[in-house]
Amino acid sequence: MTRAPVINSDEFDTNLRLLDARNADSFANGHAQGAVRVPLEDWVSAARTPEGDFADTGFWTDAINALAIGPEGVAGIYDDGRMTEAARVWFILQYFGVPAVIVNGGWAAVNAAGLTGVEPDARPRVLRPGSGSVGLMDRRQLKGALDTQTIFDARTGAEYRGQDLKANARGGHLPGALLLPHADLLDGTHLRPPDDLRARLTAAGFTPDKPITTHCDGGGRAALAAVAAVQAGFAPVSVYYLSFSDWAADESCPIETPN
């Protein structure tokens, strides 16, 4: 049975290895008993380099095994309540075959419930790239698969329309992309319930019979969109992890803007 990507604090499994996806200062100011901090800033930087490419398991084997999840362990991830950073960690772990769940509501929910994790297990784990429930899509693959994928654009409306370029030279959206801003997936610091998510995806134009590829500008919102799609019962789902900033940098990649 496939594990749901998000659990509420009252569903917490005490056998989880707790991972804290907040920044170093927040972790130092208080964290769950037994939790280890994920150095997410290093992960984000590495994913954009040849050494940290997901096809090269050297960096990721060392990074993931440093979390001491163990060969049979399951990770329970929380962040500051934005849910995007926890989703980013979840996506990477599950891509490499490490079972993981996100604690809905982030640190506030973890702290209020007094959740604790299992002790570290330093035994190494053999990673299995591409074995997770959510796949990875790169620019070359997506460029050739635009007609077969429903593109889930999790950015803001201004980004989608090309009014907010971020740091990109070009703005707009991928051909045929459907807009569903990541903020609409959340109720405050919690991911919305599955039925609510399913209704929102359906209203936005997504159908369960066509593969979904999510993207944002840099990966975090794309990961959350994938979590939401899976939580809502849609499949198959992939993440274009390098996202729009990667797409816009390649002039051969088509971009649409409103007339």
PAMITI-356192 format. One record per atom (N, C-alpha, C): x, y, z. Coordinates in steps of 0.001 Angstrom, whole numbers, padded with zeros to 6 digits, always signed. Example, Ala and Ser with C-alpha at 12.3 -4.5 7.8 and 13.67 -1.06 7.14 Angstrom:
// PAMITI-356192
+013190-005690+007800
+012300-004500+007800
+013200-003300+007800
+012850-002250+007080
+013670-001060+007140
+012900+000030+007870
This chain:
// PAMITI-356192
+000834-001191+000000
+000000+000000+000000
+000872+001245+000000
+000586+002203-000888
+001361+003425-000978
+001035+004337+000200
+002058+004846+000842
+001891+005714+001991
+001492+007112+001521
+000496+007726+002148
+000120+009094+001821
+001280+010014+002158
+001518+011058+001363
+002681+011910+001610
+002558+012822+002817
+001335+013091+003286
+001126+014028+004390
+000297+013363+005488
+000713+013562+006733
-000055+013077+007871
-000309+014250+008820
-001387+014170+009561
-001644+015133+010617
-000961+014665+011900
-000756+015579+012822
+000008+015245+014021
-000639+014124+014828
-001968+014007+014761
-002629+012944+015524
-002512+011580+014846
-001934+011557+013647
-001691+010297+012937
-000220+009910+012996
+000549+010617+013776
+001997+010456+013794
+002408+009048+014206
+003338+008512+013450
+003901+007196+013729
+005175+007388+014554
+005193+006847+015742
+006340+007062+016627
+007609+006377+016123
+007508+005619+015060
+008698+004976+014494
+009363+005810+013405
+008958+007077+013259
+009534+007937+012241
+010833+008578+012722
+011756+008750+011795
+012975+009510+012039
+012665+010964+011690
+012606+011838+012683
+012172+013205+012453
+013261+014051+011802
+012891+014734+010727
+013794+015622+009999
+013235+017039+010043
+014073+017982+010416
+013684+019385+010539
+014215+020139+009325
+013311+020690+008516
+013697+021372+007277
+013755+022886+007436
+013784+023385+008686
+013876+024822+008915
+015336+025286+008854
+015536+026599+008948
+016893+027113+008901
+017626+026837+010217
+018922+027094+010214
+019764+026725+011353
+019375+027471+012624
+019024+028752+012488
+018650+029529+013675
+017370+028994+014310
+016388+028686+013473
+015131+028157+013997
+015354+026828+014698
+016170+025985+014115
+016468+024689+014720
+017154+024876+016066
+018104+025820+016115
+018842+026057+017357
+017943+026587+018460
+016890+027295+018084
+015979+027880+019072
+014959+026886+019610
+014942+025706+019061
+014024+024671+019535
+013630+023727+018435
+013668+022448+018730
+013282+021440+017748
+012768+020203+018472
+012164+019330+017710
+011590+018128+018297
+012680+017210+018842
+012349+016534+019926
+013296+015576+020483
+013595+014492+019449
+014878+014247+019235
+015283+013221+018284
+015363+013695+016847
+015049+014969+016586
+015075+015470+015212
+016499+015838+014795
+016768+015694+013504
+018032+016145+012929
+017697+017174+011857
+018525+018206+011758
+018266+019249+010762
+018771+018834+009390
+017946+019065+008376
+018353+018856+006986
+019028+020141+006507
+020274+020082+006027
+020941+021288+005526
+020413+021637+004133
+019193+022129+004107
+018486+022288+002842
+019159+023283+001912
+019820+024295+002493
+020512+025258+001644
+021596+024576+000807
+022238+023564+001367
+023245+022808+000615
+022584+021937-000443
+021446+021352-000101
+020726+020513-001056
+020246+021329-002256
+019715+022515-001985
+019196+023363-003065
+020328+023758-004006
+021454+024151-003446
+022601+024538-004275
+023133+023356-005068
+023237+022219-004419
+023806+021040-005071
+022976+020576-006252
+021648+020689-006150
+020770+020204-007218
+020979+020943-008524
+021617+022109-008463
+021864+022898-009665
+023297+022767-010176
+024021+021799-009641
+025396+021567-010078
+025536+020155-010630
+026551+019923-011464
+026762+018555-011971
+026974+017542-010852
+027644+017969-009772
+027920+017042-008664
+026654+016636-007926
+025668+017542-007921
+024439+017251-007197
+023284+016877-008084
+023553+016691-009369
+022504+016245-010278
+021910+014939-009754
+020605+014798-009873
+019960+013610-009315
+020422+012318-009987
+021017+012438-011168
+021535+011246-011843
+022848+010778-011214
+023486+011642-010454
+024749+011309-009790
+024456+011048-008316
+024456+009804-007940
+024028+009467-006579
+025106+009667-005525
+026325+010037-005950
+027407+010183-004978
+027094+011205-003903
+026763+012431-004310
+026442+013482-003342
+025245+013087-002500
+024198+012572-003140
+022947+012307-002439
+023056+011120-001497
+023877+010156-001833
+024099+009036-000918
+024706+009532+000385
+025718+010380+000258
+026349+010924+001469
+025383+011829+002235
+024652+012690+001511
+023761+013649+002161
+022619+012960+002897
+022022+011976+002265
+020879+011297+002873
+021323+010379+004008
+022431+009683+003819
+022896+008820+004897
+023362+009624+006109
+023733+010890+005915
+024118+011743+007040
+022931+012026+007960
+021719+011823+007481
+020519+012040+008296
+020223+010860+009217
+020942+009758+009029
+020819+008570+009891
+019392+008043+009954
+018784+007889+008783
+017438+007310+008706
+017504+005792+008816
+018601+005220+008351
+018780+003775+008404
+018201+003071+007192
+018584+001827+006975
+018151+001105+005773
+016677+000721+005758
+016027+000657+006920
+014607+000322+006972
+013766+001464+007521
+014384+002599+007776
+013687+003696+008434
+012754+004468+007521
+011866+005231+008153
+010933+006114+007449
+011099+007507+008036
+011192+008504+007161
+011408+009872+007610
+010086+010596+007829
+010033+011395+008889
+008919+012301+009140
+009457+013720+009092
+008979+014528+008156
+009588+015830+007864
+008661+016953+008298
+009236+018000+008862
+008462+019203+009163
+009299+020434+008837
+008615+021550+008554
+009310+022811+008318
+008653+023899+009168
+008730+025156+008722
+008191+026252+009524
+006712+026505+009279
+006073+025651+008508
+004658+025797+008220
+004364+026250+006815
+005397+026655+006069
+005171+027007+004664
+004892+025766+003831
+005363+024636+004287
+005162+023319+003670
+006019+023091+002427
+006550+024146+001839
+007345+023984+000616
+008696+023337+000891
+009318+023678+002013
+010634+023106+002293
+010520+021646+002701
+009504+021334+003491
+009271+019935+003829
+008955+019132+002574
+008179+019736+001667
+007838+019047+000417
+009075+018813-000434
+009989+019768-000434
+011225+019611-001202
+012021+018414-000686
+012158+018330+000641
+012884+017199+001232
+012155+015897+000933
+010827+015914+001079
+010035+014715+000793
+010260+014240-000637
+010214+015166-001592
+010377+014766-002987
+011740+014111-003227
+012787+014711-002705
+014126+014169-002935
+014274+012793-002284
+013822+012668-001042
+013943+011374-000369
+013174+010291-001111
+011902+010572-001450
+011114+009530-002101
+011663+009206-003489
+012235+010181-004176
+012832+009912-005489
+013933+008868-005377
+014678+008936-004282
+015773+007990-004090
+015331+006731-003331
+014045+006558-003163
+013543+005319-002581
+013477+005300-001074
+013574+006466-000430
+013491+006535+001032
+012051+006876+001420
+011347+006005+002122
+009976+006313+002537
+009950+007544+003434
+008993+008429+003178
+008936+009674+003944
+007512+010209+003973
+007196+010950+005020
+005920+011641+005140
+006188+013041+005674
+005274+013958+005387
+005347+015324+005884
+004339+015482+007005
+004760+016111+008100
+003837+016395+009194
+003102+017696+008865
+001801+017602+008659
+000989+018753+008278
+001027+019820+009377
+001233+021068+008965
+001251+022153+009937
+002626+022551+010408
+003651+021774+010061
+005013+022149+010384
+005359+022127+011857
+006353+022948+012212
+006894+022955+013567
+005831+023239+014609
+004914+024144+014324
+003886+024470+015324
+003076+023236+015692
+002730+022428+014700
+001955+021210+014965
+002799+020174+015688
+004050+020036+015278
+004952+019082+015927
+005167+019456+017390
+005408+020744+017624
+005678+021223+018979
+004449+021089+019876
+003280+021463+019330
+002049+021397+020119
+001722+019969+020525
+002024+019028+019642
+001713+017625+019929
+002824+016929+020700
+003962+017594+020869
+005075+016991+021585
+005628+015758+020889
+005691+015794+019556
+006127+014620+018800
+007624+014368+018978
+007996+013120+019035
+009398+012728+019122
+009674+011661+018082
+010917+011604+017651
+011299+010625+016643
+012166+009523+017214
+012434+008535+016406
+013290+007426+016828
+014740+007882+016875
+015547+007081+017521
+016970+007376+017605
+017626+007225+016231
+018747+007926+016010
+019429+007810+014715
+019903+006394+014441
+019866+006033+013175
+020355+004735+012713
+021403+005021+011644
+022652+004926+012015
+023754+005325+011136
+024103+004289+010082
+023417+003162+010078
+023711+002162+009048
+023385+002752+007682
+024242+002566+006688
+024019+003184+005383
+022829+002581+004646
+022248+003395+003811
+021128+002968+002989
+021551+003030+001528
+021196+002024+000761
+021464+002028-000676
+020324+002756-001368
+020635+003835-002075
+019600+004616-002738
+019177+003956-004046
+017916+004168-004398
+017354+003618-005639
+016727+004756-006436
+017536+005472-007225
+017019+006645-007947
+015828+006295-008830
+014824+007153-008788
+013654+006971-009639
+012657+005956-009150
+012804+005484-007919
+011914+004431-007423
+010731+004958-006632
+010625+006266-006483
+009532+006825-005705
+008234+006922-006483
+007190+007312-005790
+005876+007437-006427
+005785+008653-007335
+006637+009653-007109
+006680+010852-007937
+007996+010872-008705
+007898+011044-010008
+009075+011000-010854
+009743+012354-011031
+010864+012338-011711
+011643+013537-012001
+011602+013798-013499
+011343+015043-013860
+011328+015460-015256
+012399+016526-015450
+013219+016372-016498
+014170+017440-016796
+013707+018219-018024
+014445+019277-018369
+014031+020173-019448
+013935+019451-020789
+014928+018639-021079
+014916+017927-022365
+013725+016998-022452
+013457+016242-021396
+012315+015327-021404
+011001+016081-021542
+010850+017151-020783
+009584+017872-020798
+009356+018570-022131
+010413+019064-022724
+010298+019741-024018
+009700+018802-025061
+010030+017529-024949
+009512+016552-025902
+008216+015900-025471
+007693+016301-024304
+006499+015641-023780
+005380+016618-023448
+005447+017837-023984
+004431+018839-023660
+003030+018397-024054
+002923+017612-025125
+001606+017172-025599
+001031+016030-024769
+001872+015374-023985
+001411+014210-023232
+001249+014498-021739
+001675+015669-021297
+001633+016021-019887
+000657+017165-019635
+000017+017158-018479
-000674+018339-018000
+000310+019081-017110
+000664+020295-017500
+001659+021061-016767
+000980+021818-015636
+001413+021563-014428
+000871+022172-013210
+001821+023302-012808
+001400+024536-013086
+002190+025708-012732
+001753+026181-011349
+002636+026021-010368
+002294+026330-008981
+002758+027722-008554
+003132+028560-009526
+003579+029913-009205
+002381+030845-008977
+002665+032111-008806
+001601+033097-008649
+001021+033470-010011
-000138+034098-009999
-000736+034561-011236
+000150+035557-011957
+000823+036428-011207
+001706+037424-011827
+002881+036757-012526
+003432+035717-011930
+004514+034969-012582
+003994+034283-013846
+002844+033667-013740
+002241+032944-014864
+002004+033880-016056
+001571+035096-015770
+001263+036057-016837
+002490+036793-017349
+003635+036560-016735
+004852+037232-017163
+005011+038624-016595
+004223+038956-015588
+004313+040272-014961
+005372+040307-013863
+005692+039166-013318
+006732+039033-012295
+007773+038068-012851
+008932+038602-013252
+009963+037777-013886
+010862+037062-012884
+010755+037415-011597
+011745+036948-010633
+013131+037357-011145
+014063+036419-011250
+015393+036765-011774
+015571+036278-013206
+014461+035957-013886
+014530+035381-015218
+014547+036458-016298
+015183+036152-017420
+015220+037085-018552
+013909+037064-019325
+013169+035952-019210
+011887+035829-019908
+010802+035486-018901
+009580+035878-019207
+008466+035575-018332
+007286+035024-019104
+006353+034447-018384
+005191+033815-018997
+005036+032411-018458
+004482+031530-019280
+004269+030159-018812
+004521+029155-019923
+004703+027908-019527
+004907+026841-020500
+003633+026643-021318
+003758+026245-022590
+002578+026049-023433
+001556+025112-022798
+000320+025593-022693
-000763+024771-022168
-000781+024585-020675
+000128+025234-019941
+000204+025033-018500
-001062+025508-017794
-001482+024770-016788
-002621+025144-015954
-002104+025786-014686
-002689+026912-014331
-002260+027641-013136
-003086+027224-011918
-002384+026821-010865
-002996+026611-009560
-001952+027006-008525
-001958+028270-008096
-000915+028754-007177
-000807+027899-005921
+000416+027726-005472
+000625+026834-004328
-000119+027319-003092
-000312+028641-002972
-001021+029165-001808
-002454+028653-001735
-003042+028328-002889
-004407+027807-002905
-004488+026372-002392
-003339+025729-002278
-003295+024355-001782
-003263+024302-000259
-003048+025456+000342
-002862+025531+001783
-004027+026216+002467
-004273+025792+003689
-005188+026481+004590
-004329+026955+005748
-003774+028144+005605
-002807+028618+006583
-001511+027842+006462
-001159+027125+007527
+000075+026335+007522
-000184+024855+007294
-001378+024523+006845
-001732+023118+006616
-002112+022881+005158
-001671+021745+004626
-002166+021327+003328
-003644+020988+003473
-004425+021402+002496
-005864+021168+002566
-006175+019667+002517
-007360+019263+002987
-007743+017842+002958
-007818+017304+001522
-007655+015997+001357
-007651+015403+000015
-008865+015757-000841
-010073+015728-000275
-011266+016041-001070
-011241+017477-001571
-010779+018385-000742
-010673+019795-001115
-009636+019960-002224
-008492+019306-002069
-007456+019383-003095
-007960+018823-004422
-008653+017686-004342
-009172+017066-005567
-010132+018006-006283
-010975+018677-005538
-011927+019614-006129
-011213+020789-006773
-010173+021285-006135
-009438+022425-006665
-008664+022040-007925
-008062+020872-007928
-007352+020431-009134
-008325+020210-010286
-009465+019610-009992
-010464+019365-011027
-010981+020678-011600
-011248+021649-010721
-011735+022951-011171
-010703+023674-012034
-009414+023422-011757
-008346+024061-012522
-008119+023389-013874
-008748+022222-014092
-008640+021561-015380
-007862+020269-015399
-007400+019808-014242
-006646+018560-014198
-007596+017367-014247
-007157+016315-014932
-007951+015092-015027
-007094+013909-014584
-007712+012898-013986
-006934+011774-013468
-006366+010849-014536
-006745+011061-015801
-006287+010148-016848
-005109+010696-017651
-004533+011832-017239
-003399+012397-017952
-002276+012709-016974
-001041+012312-017293
+000073+012557-016372
+000253+014040-016075
+000671+014325-014853
+000889+015688-014389
+002379+015908-014148
+002884+017040-014631
+004226+017485-014282
+004116+018850-013621
+004649+018971-012422
+004565+020222-011677
+005838+021044-011858
+005682+022359-011760
+006858+023227-011719
+006503+024521-011013
+007531+025243-010604
+007364+026594-010062
+008489+027422-010661
+009246+028134-009845
+010405+028846-010367
+011706+028184-009947
+011695+027526-008775
+012941+026956-008295
+012853+025645-007552
+011676+025011-007501
+011586+023658-006966
+010697+023434-005764
+010676+024371-004810
+009920+024134-003582
+008422+024071-003789
+007867+025048-004497
+006429+025053-004752
+006035+023911-005685
+006933+023548-006594
+006677+022407-007477
+006563+021122-006682
+007437+020958-005689
+007382+019773-004835
+006082+019733-004053
+005644+020888-003534
+004386+020933-002793
+003203+020618-003709
+003244+021111-004940
+002176+020816-005892
+002097+019317-006159
+003256+018664-006255
+003268+017214-006461
+002691+016489-005257
+003062+016939-004068
+002504+016357-002840
+000985+016483-002856
+000487+017670-003217
-000955+017905-003231
-001650+017012-004247
-001050+016865-005434
-001654+016034-006474
-001738+014580-006025
-000670+014088-005415
-000671+012709-004917
-001671+012558-003775
-001690+013519-002868
-002614+013474-001736
-004060+013471-002222
-004299+014125-003367
-005646+014201-003931
-006009+012974-004758
-005053+012078-004958
-005337+010844-005681
-005021+010874-007161
-004275+011894-007618
-003904+011962-009025
-002589+011220-009253
-002479+010581-010421
-001266+009847-010784
-001305+009570-012292
-000147+009435-012924
+001197+009632-012379
+001557+011105-012282
+002494+011401-011387
+002929+012771-011151
+004452+012819-011224
+004958+013862-011872
+006395+014119-011918
+006657+015567-011539
+007893+015843-011165
+008306+017203-010818
+009406+017647-011772
+009197+018803-012396
+010276+019467-013127
+010997+020291-012083
+011973+019695-011432
+012533+020265-010217
+013272+021583-010459
+014010+021685-011550
+014731+022929-011822
+013792+024030-012299
+012634+023661-012770
+011484+024546-012944
+011689+025685-013944
+010859+026724-013805
+010767+027754-014836
+012074+028512-015038
+012853+028698-013982
+014123+029408-014145
+015049+028659-015095
+014984+027346-015069
+015774+026518-015980
+015199+026591-017393
+013884+026545-017501
+013205+026589-018801
+013436+027939-019490
+013269+029017-018758
+013383+030358-019341
+014795+030670-019802
+015783+030019-019197
+017176+030269-019567
+017550+029667-020914
+016738+028744-021401
+016986+028102-022697
+016076+028744-023733
+016642+029536-024632
+015845+030264-025611
+015074+029354-026554
+015496+028093-026657
+014773+027171-027543
+013497+026624-026910
+013293+026900-025613
+012099+026413-024920
+010964+027426-025091
+009816+026988-025604
+008711+027924-025863
+008060+028426-024588
+007666+029685-024619
+006958+030314-023497
+005765+031078-024073
+004630+030972-023373
+003441+031705-023772
+003193+032852-022783
+002679+033957-023302
+002225+035079-022465
+000853+035491-022958
+000025+036011-022062
-001311+036438-022480
-001248+037525-023543
-002234+037540-024442
-002286+038572-025487
-002594+039943-024872
